[in-house]
Amino acid sequence: MRLIDLVHRWLGGLIGLVLAVLGLSGALLVHKDAWVMLPHARDAQAQDAATLAGAVERLMTDPDDRPRSIVFATRTFGLNRLSYAKEEGAYADQTGELVTRWSSKWERPEIWLFDLHHHLFSGDAGETVAGIAGVCGLGFVVTGVILWWPLRRSYEFRVWPRRMSRFPILRHHRDLGVVVAPLLLMTLLTGSTMVFRPVAGLILGPGVSKAVEASLAAPRAPNAALAAELDWRGMIETARRRFPDAEVRILSLPRKESGLIGLRMRQPREWLPNGRTMVWFAADTGQVVATRDALALPGRVQAYNAFYPLHAAKVGGLAYRILLSLGGVALTLFGTLTVWTFWFQRNGRPRREAAPA
């Protein structure tokens, strides 16, 4: 037990701030659609082929300034998001009229906040650090419950420590931590599996990483240049005939040596906000090359696809978003107070009240 306590305290003191940053940024991102204030952001979602194709045709008019991808509006956010080269991006209304454009992520708070949460502003290296912190966080939850158990009779629920000194903070950390442990376990586990796919093997069984890669890989197709003019409406209508109940989510132009245009869709039974159902078209002719029905994927792959919506509160409605944001705030509180007590209050002693004369 002493060794568990030692490891728990030292690791918490070393990476507590990383977990605090992940918790706070995640709590804010859960409600992103509500606090991004732009014209037409509250417009009702349009999913008819004419509106979707009209926006695409308008945005693809200039061959030298075409977006690499278009993420179409959702039920909670009425703007299309466009991605260009490097960090450039834009929002457009559902007719294709640009609302705002940026050349750097620092120009949009939701963009740099997303990068902070996923990459810690450090690309792949930051993503790895965040993943390691998530795995350590799982260890904190498990060892924290183990350390709490012998002291369970002194349990006291408090939202905030009784005093801002070492021992009241440690008691608050212990007692509040056991309350939010199930929520933290879920968020840290789902986050870790998205960074390190082998972690998913602990839940879904060995070999799941290869199964996911094989099931989600794009088909092979010869490299072909994007045609100057394409029947975008015809492509959307073709995809709709194949998946009549699906919502059109993302249009992606060919990248690198791919000769495929990807149309990503979401069927009603899919939890992922952008779905995994796909229709691929030849970039030069607009003819269908291949399709993928996400509901026909192996069960383990469909279970893996549920990790992100659980992690980002894309299911469960407002109640689940509030619950998940409270978990993020708790993680922020644990991380900051742990670092403070570990590095600046280590020699503190509980004060004893003087006995009356």
Secondary structure, DSSP 8 states (H G I E B T S, - for coil): -HHHHHHHHHHHHHHHHHHHHHHHHHHHHTTHHHH---TTTT------HHHHHHHHHHHTSSTTS--SEEE---SS---EEEE-STT-EEEE-TTS-EEEEESSGGG-HHHHHHHHHHHTTSHHHHHHHHHHHHHHHHHHHHHHHHHHGGGGGG----SS-SSSSHHHHHHHHHHHHHHHHHHHHHHHHHHHHHH-HHHHHHHH-TTHHHHHHHHH-----------SS--HHHHHHHHHHHSTT-EEEEEE---TT--EEEEEEE-TT--STT-SEEEEEETTT--EEEEE-GGGS-HHHHHHHTHHHHHTT-SSHHHHHHHHHHHHHHHHHHHHHHHHHHHHSTT----------
